[in-house]
Amino acid sequence: MANYCSNSVLFLGDAATVKAIHELFVQIESEQQRTRQYYLPEFVTADRGHMIDISLYQDKLRYETRWSPNLDLLVQIADHYGVDFIASFHEMVNGLYGEALYQGRELKSLYLLAWAEEDLSDDAELSAMRDEQRLLIEKHAGPGYQR
């Protein structure tokens, strides 16, 4: 049995485009439920990254993948729709935790070991990543937006 990775992604762009992406994820989940097979849209060329148990909660899409996050798939979706995104992922069996930021066709990702006995509040890379995420959210949603 594969390890599962819990993922969340917040797509950022104009409201109509983000809504279309949310509808795409609903379609993916619906097609998988209907056929009992993994499904990805035709424009996706990633050879892995299938998603299961897709749900939407407060503008964030949440889903499970096998073993690791599917950032390459998210990049393809973002490029197809012309949006940015912020993602986070947790693979608890191996203690993997990470965050990603995709802006202007550039992906930045940070992988951390959750079981490492370090205080992540003092992690300079994580702090810098979250500052960039905050600025990206404010760019799209305005100051004071809470994610």
Secondary structure, DSSP 8 states (H G I E B T S, - for coil): ---EEEEEEEEES-HHHHHHHHHHHHHHHHHHHHHSS----TT---SS---EEEEEETTEEEEEEESS--HHHHHHHHHHHT-EEEEEEEETTTTEEEEEEEETTEEEEEEEETTS---GGG-HHHHHHHHHHHHHHHHHH-TT---
